[in-house]
């Protein structure tokens, strides 16, 4: 698996080696070419076109890598959402939406004032982990939060949400 560091090292080496090779090919002598902007060393003129092409190549490569990263993240998100598409225990999405509206206004990224309760259903970390969640509930996809809340509702009914349940 290639990492960003691997790509960076490759680009860095290319940035160092390519200009040196172009200078060597151009002779690197002290001749001077008179151009539009006045006197210009011949080595710089020899580097201009390859340098422009090199920069275009770098920009295209970076854009390609960024697009590939976005596509991979999109596929991962779609797989996770498909995994949590059906709710366990026969709890309806309407019931969960009513709880979420009361708890967080339906915002999957909501965090309580003291930071203890997180996400659409205001899970604390212990409860989130007890229904199979990992990491920060407020950073989990909304479909996963719905799924975990349905698991909790199946186990405990509305009691985990004493005001909103």
Backbone torsions as a table, in degrees:
resi	resn	phi	psi	omega
1	UNK	NA	127.5	-179.6
2	UNK	-86.6	137.4	179.8
3	UNK	-107.3	171.0	176.7
4	UNK	-60.6	-34.1	179.8
5	UNK	-63.7	-40.0	179.3
6	UNK	-61.7	-46.5	178.6
7	UNK	-62.9	-42.0	-179.1
8	UNK	-60.9	-44.1	-179.2
9	UNK	-62.9	-43.2	178.2
10	UNK	-61.2	-45.0	179.4
11	UNK	-65.1	-43.2	-179.9
12	UNK	-61.3	-45.0	178.4
13	UNK	-63.0	-39.7	178.3
14	UNK	-63.9	-40.3	179.2
15	UNK	-62.5	-30.8	-178.9
16	UNK	-84.4	-45.2	-173.1
17	UNK	-75.8	-42.4	-174.4
18	UNK	-59.4	-51.4	178.9
19	UNK	-62.0	-36.8	179.9
20	UNK	-64.6	-40.4	179.0
21	UNK	-67.2	-39.3	179.8
22	UNK	-65.8	-39.4	177.4
23	UNK	-63.8	-42.6	-179.6
24	UNK	-64.3	-39.2	-179.8
25	UNK	-69.0	-32.8	-179.1
26	UNK	-78.3	-0.7	179.0
27	UNK	92.3	-28.9	177.5
28	UNK	60.0	15.0	-179.0
29	UNK	-71.2	-176.5	-176.9
30	UNK	-99.9	17.9	-179.4
31	UNK	-67.2	155.3	-176.8
32	UNK	-123.1	134.1	177.0
33	UNK	-110.5	132.7	179.4
34	UNK	-90.1	120.2	-179.4
35	UNK	-117.8	-165.5	-178.6
36	UNK	-62.3	-39.2	-175.9
37	UNK	-92.7	16.1	179.2
38	UNK	104.8	-157.5	-177.7
39	UNK	-70.6	134.9	-179.7
40	UNK	-137.7	127.7	177.5
41	UNK	-57.7	141.5	-177.3
42	UNK	-60.3	-34.4	179.8
43	UNK	-61.9	-37.2	178.8
44	UNK	-68.6	-39.4	178.7
45	UNK	-63.4	-39.5	179.5
46	UNK	-66.6	-28.2	-178.9
47	UNK	-85.4	-21.2	-171.5
48	UNK	-56.8	-56.3	-176.3
49	UNK	-64.8	-49.0	178.6
50	UNK	-60.9	-34.0	179.9
51	UNK	-67.1	-43.3	178.2
52	UNK	-61.8	-45.8	178.4
53	UNK	-62.7	-39.4	179.4
54	UNK	-62.9	-44.1	179.3
55	UNK	-63.6	-39.2	175.8
56	UNK	-60.9	-43.5	179.9
57	UNK	-61.9	-43.0	179.2
58	UNK	-61.8	-47.0	-179.6
59	UNK	-62.1	-41.4	178.2
60	UNK	-64.9	-42.0	-179.6
61	UNK	-63.8	-45.0	179.1
62	UNK	-62.7	-43.6	178.9
63	UNK	-62.1	-40.4	178.5
64	UNK	-64.1	-44.4	179.6
65	UNK	-64.1	-41.0	178.2
66	UNK	-64.5	-41.7	178.6
67	UNK	-64.2	-40.4	178.2
68	UNK	-64.4	-39.4	178.6
69	UNK	-64.8	-44.0	178.7
70	UNK	-62.9	-40.9	179.7
71	UNK	-64.7	-40.5	178.6
72	UNK	-64.2	-43.7	178.8
73	UNK	-63.9	-38.9	179.2
74	UNK	-64.7	-43.8	178.0
75	UNK	-63.0	-40.9	179.1
76	UNK	-63.0	-44.3	179.1
77	UNK	-63.0	-41.2	179.5
78	UNK	-64.9	-40.1	177.5
79	UNK	-63.3	-42.9	179.7
80	UNK	-64.8	-42.0	-179.1
81	UNK	-66.8	-36.6	177.5
82	UNK	-65.7	-36.3	179.6
83	UNK	-61.9	-36.3	-176.1
84	UNK	-104.3	21.7	-174.8
85	UNK	-70.1	-31.2	-179.7
86	UNK	-104.2	139.9	-177.5
87	UNK	-93.5	137.5	-179.7
88	UNK	-79.0	161.9	169.0
89	UNK	71.4	9.0	177.5
90	UNK	71.1	9.9	177.0
91	UNK	-71.8	137.6	-177.4
92	UNK	-84.2	153.9	176.5
93	UNK	-65.8	-30.2	178.0
94	UNK	-62.6	-42.2	178.1
95	UNK	-61.4	-47.0	-179.9
96	UNK	-64.6	-40.0	178.8
97	UNK	-63.0	-36.3	177.7
98	UNK	-65.5	-42.4	177.8
99	UNK	-63.5	-46.5	-178.4
100	UNK	-63.2	-39.8	179.7
101	UNK	-61.5	-39.7	-179.8
102	UNK	-73.5	-43.0	-174.8
103	UNK	-71.8	-46.4	-170.4
104	UNK	-134.9	6.4	-172.9
105	UNK	71.2	16.3	-179.7
106	UNK	80.8	10.4	-178.0
107	UNK	-86.4	113.5	-178.8
108	UNK	-68.8	-12.8	-179.5
109	UNK	-104.2	7.5	-175.7
110	UNK	-64.9	145.2	176.6
111	UNK	-134.9	133.8	-180.0
112	UNK	-64.5	164.0	-176.5
113	UNK	-56.9	-38.2	-179.7
114	UNK	-92.1	-0.9	177.0
115	UNK	81.7	2.4	-176.8
116	UNK	-76.3	-34.0	-174.5
117	UNK	-115.3	134.4	-167.3
118	UNK	-139.0	143.6	173.3
119	UNK	92.5	-175.8	-175.0
120	UNK	-60.2	-34.7	-177.6
121	UNK	-107.8	9.6	177.7
122	UNK	53.8	54.2	175.1
123	UNK	-72.1	145.1	163.1
124	UNK	-92.5	165.6	-173.9
125	UNK	-60.8	-40.1	-178.8
126	UNK	-63.1	-44.3	179.2
127	UNK	-67.5	-41.8	178.4
128	UNK	-57.4	-45.6	-179.9
129	UNK	-69.4	-30.9	-179.5
130	UNK	-67.2	-20.5	177.4
131	UNK	-106.1	18.5	173.2
132	UNK	92.6	4.0	179.2
133	UNK	-77.7	157.2	174.6
134	UNK	-139.1	151.6	-178.6
135	UNK	78.5	-156.0	-176.7
136	UNK	-88.0	121.8	179.4
137	UNK	-57.5	-34.4	-178.1
138	UNK	-71.0	-14.5	177.9
139	UNK	-100.4	-6.0	179.5
140	UNK	-75.8	150.8	176.5
141	UNK	-59.2	149.8	-177.8
142	UNK	-57.9	-39.6	-179.9
143	UNK	-62.1	-38.2	177.8
144	UNK	-68.0	-39.8	177.6
145	UNK	-61.3	-41.3	177.0
146	UNK	-61.3	-44.6	-179.3
147	UNK	-62.4	-47.6	-179.2
148	UNK	-65.9	-36.7	177.4
149	UNK	-65.9	-38.1	177.7
150	UNK	-64.4	-40.0	175.7
151	UNK	-60.2	-45.5	-179.9
152	UNK	-64.3	-41.7	179.3
153	UNK	-64.1	-38.8	178.1
154	UNK	-62.3	-40.4	-178.7
155	UNK	-75.9	-43.2	-167.2
156	UNK	-123.1	0.9	-176.5
157	UNK	67.6	-147.6	-176.3
158	UNK	-88.3	-0.4	-175.3
159	UNK	-60.1	-29.9	176.8
160	UNK	-66.0	-15.3	178.9
161	UNK	-120.2	74.9	-170.8
162	UNK	-61.4	-30.2	-179.7
163	UNK	-92.0	-40.3	-172.7
164	UNK	-96.6	-14.9	-175.4
165	UNK	-78.4	NA	NA
